[in-house]
Amino acid sequence: MAARLGHAIKAILFQVHSILGLILAVLVSLIALTGAIMSFEDEIVDHLNAGIMQVAPRQAPVLMPDELVARLKAAQDLGKVAAVTLSSDPSAAVHVRFARDEQGGRPTSLYVDPHDARVLGAPRGEAFFATVRRLHRWLLIPGDGKGWGRPITGTIALGLIVMLVSGLVLRWPRRALSVKMWLKPNLGLGGRGLHRSLHTVIGTWVLPVYLTMTLTGLFFSFEWYKDGVTWLLARPHVAAAKMPAKPPRAANSEAAFPIGFDRAWTTFQREEGDRFSRALLTLPAGPGTAIRIRSWGKDSLLETTRDEFRIDAVTGQLVSAERFAAKTFGEKIIAAIYDIHRGEILGWPGKLAFMIAAILMPLFSVTGILLYLSRRKLRRPAQPPLGRLVPGE
């Protein structure tokens, strides 16, 4: 009875695994390949733009951010500045980003000399990786993160988790403790046997990576999942304050005067001193006056090991300070979700392993489809040769 029940459960899992695989094969492969392309984006972009990211060292003082922006806009009409990345190194160029225009497009960013606001150039590869990122996250569906692309990619991730778990159950060998059974493909086979061996054994190799990718990717797709992870790992008051308090507003602030960077930058420098290597200052998108500043320390190796400040641009008052070192272990995991998602938490070997695993995803789509077609062929009843037919058959 138990054996019959187990056989029935496996038959159902097999159908679920096969149907989901056929439905999601192309989309899962597309998301995986675009993720692989982005694995070493930072290194590629830095290499392509090495000539415009640094300036010759000199004694002249660097400009305050508002003066730099004013000189830049006086030289040419570039649109509204949305953010600047400043460095503690006076030989590092300032990276200036612009807000979206009325048509929804975003002008290319620029690297600027911090001493005189001279434009050094636009970063090569920026537009390409921006398109790849939108394809990976939202399948280029209009609305980006606010459109249908976000829940669709999240649903694909849920489907992939079901495929991974069902595949593991279906693949479970009788000799479960045999390393050879789990990890060694039988390359001596041919046709259907080889396809099945590659599909199952290589799938076992990359299963932990794919589960890590999907479980962390869901954090960016569904608010309910993000809330659950935050509730599980963060301190109660942090989980309760997931939605930050509205920044202070000044009456008719936009009509009376433009919001600048200088006061917030001065407060930040006073708070951080010489502990930071670079800082990203982002102007408020709405009517608020609080500037968000993300700061990376000089020994920071990961994108997510950063401090975050909110400083009122009008008064220079520190609204909030969130330091990475003060987070609990669980809160550090939440902060590092993106680095875990792409394998960077393990350094460049981790990124390389995750990239290779992502590149292998089409292999499972192809071998899975070939296995499905071969099963269909085996189930099809053999037709007798026409020459052997007799009347009545």
Summary of the structure (lengths in Angstrom):
residues: 393
radius of gyration: 27.1
end to end distance: 41.2
largest distance: 102.5
contacts: 1087
relative contact order: 0.12
helix: 54%
strand: 12%
